[in-house]
Amino acid sequence: MELEDSLKSTISTFKEIAAEKGLYFKEQYDIPEELVLLSDETRLRQIVWNLLSNAIKFTEQGGIILAVRARPSTVDPESKVMLITISVRDTGIGIALDKQETIFDDFQQADGSITRKYGGTGLGLSIVTKLCELMDGSIHLSSVENKGAEFTVQIKAQLGEASMLSYRAGTNAARPLSANKSMFILIAEDQPVNAMVAKAFLTHMGHRSEIVDNGALALAAVKANDYDLILMDNHMPKMSGIEATRQIRSLDNPVKARIPIIGLTADAYEETHQE
């Protein structure tokens, strides 16, 4: 893979979201020219996705700086191993010193007020930590409360050759996602960043979409419009996604009552999935 190219689609999505929030988004690259790496692109994109998602979610003023650097490993220069360093720095709410040791644990956020205001389950950084471990890497945090945070990931990747890229450019290369049919999609999501991410992806795939932030508004929107699909968050104010789905399925209009609904939740509890 080519490191910068592999991250472009993920980065472009968050640049758009940052612009919508009035935040700056800066990129800094220190990568040797024509560098080709043998690494897991999916895991790498997931790491960057989670870090950028957190940065934008918890930043209301200022912005985000993404820095990517690649250097030969100094441990064994003959091994053709590159050390990849990715850092995401924001000017957001930061993390109190006494919370920094537990922030990477499952289901942990700095405190309950953050969960109430910004949502989420506290799994994002835990997932990043596990992905870093799988890639023989690590993650570190530097933060001052109310001034921002910087997460730095370091992973190792084997050097590849340019000829390896020609295969991907051929007939067997993965093609970008595209829509066979343009759909009109309702996004029911009370967290603005999550909603903007979903909308950006749907727009990129050629679909139209509208956003509502609670189940009651989702139900009203379905009654007033003709959607092809609904993306429904579970935990929303006024009316949950589960209750909104029940009421949609009970509508007198048989077409609207059968609209495909995809539930969106980061809830890890089995009883929630069964509902």
C-alpha positions as CSV (number, residue, x, y, z in Angstrom):
1,M,0.0,0.0,0.0
2,E,1.0,3.7,-0.4
3,L,0.5,5.2,3.0
4,E,-0.9,8.6,2.1
5,D,-3.2,7.3,-0.7
6,S,-4.6,4.6,1.7
7,L,-5.7,7.2,4.1
8,K,-7.2,9.8,1.7
9,S,-10.8,8.6,1.6
10,T,-11.0,8.5,5.4
11,I,-9.3,11.9,5.8
12,S,-11.5,13.6,3.1
13,T,-14.6,12.6,5.0
14,F,-13.5,14.2,8.2
15,K,-12.2,17.3,6.5
16,E,-15.7,17.9,5.2
17,I,-17.1,17.4,8.7
18,A,-14.6,19.7,10.3
19,A,-15.5,22.4,7.8
20,E,-19.1,22.0,8.6
21,K,-18.3,22.5,12.3
22,G,-16.2,25.6,11.5
23,L,-12.9,23.8,12.5
24,Y,-9.6,23.8,10.7
25,F,-8.2,20.5,9.5
26,K,-4.5,20.4,8.8
27,E,-2.4,17.5,7.4
28,Q,1.3,17.0,7.8
29,Y,3.2,14.3,6.0
30,D,6.8,13.2,6.3
31,I,7.0,10.1,4.1
32,P,9.7,9.0,1.7
33,E,8.7,9.3,-1.9
34,E,7.4,6.2,-3.6
35,L,7.2,4.4,-0.3
36,V,5.3,1.1,-0.5
37,L,4.4,-0.8,2.6
38,L,3.1,-4.3,3.4
39,S,0.5,-3.7,6.1
40,D,-3.2,-4.1,6.9
41,E,-4.9,-1.1,5.3
42,T,-8.3,-1.9,6.9
43,R,-6.9,-1.9,10.4
44,L,-4.9,1.3,9.7
45,R,-7.9,3.1,8.3
46,Q,-10.0,2.0,11.4
47,I,-7.3,3.5,13.7
48,V,-7.3,6.8,11.9
49,W,-11.1,6.8,11.6
50,N,-11.6,6.4,15.4
51,L,-8.9,9.0,16.3
52,L,-10.3,11.6,13.9
53,S,-13.9,10.8,15.0
54,N,-13.0,11.4,18.6
55,A,-11.1,14.6,17.8
56,I,-13.9,16.2,15.9
57,K,-16.6,15.0,18.3
58,F,-14.9,16.6,21.3
59,T,-13.7,19.8,19.6
60,E,-16.0,22.8,19.3
61,Q,-13.4,25.5,18.5
62,G,-10.0,25.5,16.8
63,G,-9.3,22.4,14.9
64,I,-7.4,19.2,14.3
65,I,-3.9,18.4,13.0
66,L,-3.1,15.0,11.5
67,A,0.6,14.2,11.2
68,V,1.9,11.0,9.5
69,R,5.6,10.1,9.4
70,A,7.4,7.0,8.2
71,R,11.0,6.2,9.1
72,P,13.2,3.1,8.9
73,S,13.3,1.1,12.2
74,T,16.5,1.9,14.1
75,V,16.3,-1.4,16.0
76,D,17.3,-3.5,13.0
77,P,18.2,-1.4,10.0
78,E,18.7,-4.5,7.8
79,S,15.2,-5.9,8.4
80,K,13.4,-3.5,6.0
81,V,10.9,-2.6,8.7
82,M,9.4,0.9,8.7
83,L,8.1,2.7,11.8
84,I,4.9,4.5,11.1
85,T,3.9,7.3,13.4
86,I,0.4,8.8,13.2
87,S,-0.7,11.6,15.5
88,V,-4.0,13.4,15.9
89,R,-3.9,16.6,17.8
90,D,-7.0,18.6,18.7
91,T,-8.0,21.8,20.6
92,G,-11.0,20.1,22.3
93,I,-12.0,19.5,25.8
94,G,-8.9,17.4,26.7
95,I,-8.7,14.7,29.3
96,A,-8.1,15.2,33.0
97,L,-4.9,13.7,34.3
98,D,-6.6,11.3,36.7
99,K,-8.7,9.9,33.8
100,Q,-5.9,9.3,31.4
101,E,-4.8,5.9,32.6
102,T,-8.3,4.4,32.1
103,I,-9.3,6.1,28.9
104,F,-8.1,3.2,26.8
105,D,-10.2,0.6,28.7
106,D,-13.5,-0.8,27.4
107,F,-16.6,1.3,28.0
108,Q,-14.6,4.2,29.5
109,Q,-15.1,7.9,29.0
110,A,-13.6,10.7,31.1
111,D,-16.9,11.1,33.1
112,G,-20.6,10.7,32.8
113,S,-21.3,14.2,31.7
114,I,-19.3,13.6,28.6
115,T,-21.4,10.5,27.7
116,R,-24.6,12.6,28.2
117,K,-23.4,15.5,26.1
118,Y,-21.4,13.7,23.4
119,G,-22.8,10.2,23.4
120,G,-20.8,7.0,22.6
121,T,-19.9,4.0,24.7
122,G,-16.2,4.6,25.3
123,L,-15.2,1.8,22.9
124,G,-13.4,3.8,20.3
125,L,-10.0,4.1,22.0
126,S,-10.2,0.6,23.3
127,I,-10.6,-0.6,19.7
128,V,-7.6,1.5,18.6
129,T,-5.5,0.0,21.4
130,K,-6.3,-3.5,20.3
131,L,-5.7,-2.8,16.7
132,C,-2.3,-1.3,17.5
133,E,-1.4,-4.4,19.5
134,L,-2.4,-6.6,16.5
135,M,-0.1,-4.5,14.3
136,D,2.8,-4.7,16.8
137,G,2.3,-1.1,17.8
138,S,1.3,1.2,20.6
139,I,-0.7,4.3,21.4
140,H,0.1,7.2,23.7
141,L,-1.8,10.2,25.0
142,S,-0.7,13.7,25.8
143,S,-3.5,16.0,27.1
144,V,-4.3,19.0,29.2
145,E,-7.9,19.3,30.3
146,N,-9.8,22.1,28.5
147,K,-6.9,22.7,26.1
148,G,-6.9,19.6,23.9
149,A,-5.4,16.2,23.4
150,E,-2.9,14.4,21.2
151,F,-3.0,10.7,20.4
152,T,0.1,9.2,18.9
153,V,0.1,5.7,17.3
154,Q,3.2,3.9,16.3
155,I,3.1,0.7,14.2
156,K,5.6,-1.4,12.2
157,A,5.2,-2.2,8.6
158,Q,7.4,-4.2,6.2
159,L,8.8,-2.4,3.1
160,G,7.2,-3.5,-0.1
161,E,8.0,-2.9,-3.8
162,A,6.4,-0.7,-6.4
163,S,5.6,-3.7,-8.6
164,M,3.1,-4.8,-5.9
165,L,0.9,-1.8,-6.7
166,S,0.4,-2.7,-10.3
167,Y,-1.7,-5.7,-9.4
168,R,-4.1,-3.5,-7.5
169,A,-4.4,-1.2,-10.5
170,G,-5.5,-4.1,-12.7
171,T,-8.7,-5.9,-13.3
172,N,-8.8,-7.4,-9.9
173,A,-8.4,-4.1,-8.0
174,A,-11.0,-3.2,-5.5
175,R,-13.4,-0.7,-7.1
176,P,-14.9,2.3,-5.2
177,L,-18.3,1.9,-3.7
178,S,-21.0,3.2,-5.9
179,A,-24.8,3.1,-5.9
180,N,-26.6,1.0,-8.5
181,K,-29.7,3.2,-7.7
182,S,-29.8,6.6,-6.0
183,M,-31.8,6.2,-2.8
184,F,-33.5,8.7,-0.5
185,I,-32.4,7.8,3.0
186,L,-33.5,9.0,6.4
187,I,-30.7,9.2,9.1
188,A,-32.1,9.1,12.6
189,E,-29.1,9.9,14.8
190,D,-28.8,12.4,17.8
191,Q,-25.0,12.7,17.7
192,P,-24.1,15.4,15.1
193,V,-20.7,14.0,14.2
194,N,-22.1,10.5,13.6
195,A,-24.9,11.9,11.5
196,M,-22.5,14.0,9.4
197,V,-20.2,11.0,8.8
198,A,-23.2,8.9,7.7
199,K,-24.4,11.7,5.4
200,A,-21.0,12.3,3.9
201,F,-20.6,8.6,3.0
202,L,-24.1,8.4,1.5
203,T,-23.5,11.5,-0.5
204,H,-20.2,10.0,-1.8
205,M,-22.1,6.9,-2.9
206,G,-24.7,9.0,-4.8
207,H,-27.6,8.9,-2.3
208,R,-29.7,11.7,-1.0
209,S,-30.3,11.8,2.8
210,E,-32.0,13.8,5.6
211,I,-31.1,13.9,9.2
212,V,-33.4,13.9,12.3
213,D,-32.1,13.7,15.9
214,N,-34.8,11.7,17.7
215,G,-37.3,8.9,17.2
216,A,-40.4,11.2,17.3
217,L,-39.0,13.3,14.4
218,A,-38.1,10.1,12.5
219,L,-41.7,8.9,12.8
220,A,-43.0,12.3,11.6
221,A,-40.5,12.3,8.7
222,V,-41.6,8.9,7.6
223,K,-45.2,10.0,7.6
224,A,-44.4,13.1,5.5
225,N,-41.9,11.7,3.0
226,D,-41.2,8.6,0.9
227,Y,-37.8,7.1,1.9
228,D,-36.1,4.1,0.4
229,L,-34.2,3.3,3.6
230,I,-33.9,4.4,7.3
231,L,-30.7,4.3,9.3
232,M,-32.0,4.3,12.9
233,D,-29.9,4.9,16.0
234,N,-31.0,3.0,19.1
235,H,-30.4,5.6,21.9
236,M,-32.1,8.9,21.1
237,P,-34.0,11.4,23.2
238,K,-37.8,11.8,23.3
239,M,-38.3,8.4,21.5
240,S,-35.8,5.6,21.1
241,G,-35.0,4.1,17.8
242,I,-36.6,0.8,18.9
243,E,-39.9,2.5,19.7
244,A,-39.8,4.6,16.5
245,T,-39.3,1.4,14.5
246,R,-42.3,-0.3,16.3
247,Q,-44.5,2.7,15.4
248,I,-43.3,2.8,11.8
249,R,-44.1,-0.9,11.5
250,S,-47.6,-0.2,12.8
251,L,-48.5,2.5,10.3
252,D,-51.6,2.1,8.2
253,N,-49.8,2.8,5.0
254,P,-48.4,-0.6,4.0
255,V,-45.6,0.8,1.9
256,K,-44.3,3.0,4.7
257,A,-44.7,0.3,7.3
258,R,-42.4,-2.0,5.3
259,I,-39.5,0.6,4.7
260,P,-36.2,-1.2,5.3
261,I,-34.7,-0.1,8.6
262,I,-31.1,-0.7,9.7
263,G,-30.5,-0.3,13.4
264,L,-27.3,1.5,14.4
265,T,-25.9,1.0,17.9
266,A,-22.6,0.6,19.6
267,D,-24.4,-1.1,22.5
268,A,-22.6,-4.3,23.3
269,Y,-25.4,-5.9,25.4
270,E,-27.1,-8.9,23.9
271,E,-30.6,-7.8,25.1
272,T,-30.3,-4.6,23.0
273,H,-29.3,-6.6,19.9
274,Q,-32.4,-8.8,20.4
275,E,-34.7,-5.8,20.6
